[in-house]
């Protein structure tokens, strides 16, 4: 078995046994290619009462390479209004999903990072280039060269 | 005849021509900086002191001694081998100075981006700190590779029990973040093979910036990948150096060294020519663009990318409303235009108010009416900036195209010359004047092309007129020479044609030098004023 399968199997067992981080739930994890989660923010935040869908897709050399993670735009889900989330395709501009990915990170820590990204948001606002990016974005956010210019939200 | 790239042969030809035609071309390479004896006495103020200290590993004895024209810069091409050697020299120097292993010296130098002075300064201050930062760190009590029992790797989630003998092979850098060796191997191979990383392969721990050193990589990855890693590592020497740049020509593996600092790029155009023959700008990597400086070239290329097609279309298909200046496209046959915005009714043909047209619908024969010509004047004014841009852009683009056409023409002519050489007493050398002419022509057209970019951004003053005079003279000379190349070639007329072409070639070259030299002087004196800020 390759590292990816071994590791994802173990991650899945842990997620099933101990449950994913509070506020998130597994929607789909039938194979080791694509998992889906629902995610909401705990406590007081601009997103109180809202639930979003996240889609993870794992490359063959996961965890050496980061997974592709987007907010779902299907199955009745809509991406959150957030300065780092593109409204048309759910792409997320988050450094740990790009150049700051480390193999030590995992699905659980990504879920936590995204929760905290939402929790710390101060203003419901689309990214400045939302419309333009929506028109020209590649299929996978991993093919976008994001500039991670603001780590505060 | 076919192998024009044979430098030595080519030199011989030039020598022969010097003697027998007395035109005395400069060798082509002199223009690019490193010819033999530059024969011109004027404008030879060497600008060597402009380029700071030339302390580098290449032993610069052979560069920087030629006297250059004021628009030329020193540069030198380096092969991969000479780059490797230069690195070795630097490494040995540092290793012997600090009395450390050369592999460690290499890591330190790479960590400091080959800035030896800074490394020495910092190292003298606190060697331990520098070593730790750069990942040169050996702690015998905590070896890098270690077989451990009771260890679980945070990455693959495997633990010692899963390994044969109940012990897991693990690896940690100076930072102490320990993972299993298999994961490290996968990780490094992914970085090297897939991402082309070399000196920035870091510890796997998130936010740990410690770079994995050459030795550790060698212990972990397959030999084939280690070779690849070393190749990549050698390349970073050029990437990290501010005085080196890879030649951007396809398939060229040479790097060019040039000591013009980034700060000078608004005044100096560092045109270099790689030994492979590709002329380019050391400052921005674009094709050589003298006399325009990098910042305006960048503005211009951006503008052309964004605007030229749109501007052409607007110019060809629209007119401005004579009253409110909205841009209007005529999309039907009728000349009776009603502006959507201000409701002004006017005639597409004469631009005059429609009310004066009476019953002559669908045609207009009243061009000379005053109201019409006034309206056209207003239109012309609002169109001026667009037209101004197109004026420069069209000339810019035209020279590019003409240079290509000149080359095509030469290709056809060359064949003919070859035939004539076979059927007449003309020697190969005697038919070479066209090659020289076309090369010069191409070079001059490229220079001219960029004068239009520069002219577009020059604020209008007396100096611009001087600039435009030089530009005009060069353009005239270029077109005259170009015209000669189109003359039909007959056997009897060859000596005559050769005479004319050779004379014009020399003249064109002279004009180019004047153009370049004057703009360079202008930059030195701060004579040029721009209509943009950069």
Interface residues (C-beta under 8 A of the other chain):
Chain A: X3 X6 X7 X10 X11 X61 X63 X64 X65 X96 X100 X101 X102 X103 X104 X105
Chain B: X154 X155 X156 X157 X158 X179 X182 X183 X186 X187 X190 X191 X194 X204 X205 X206 X207 X208
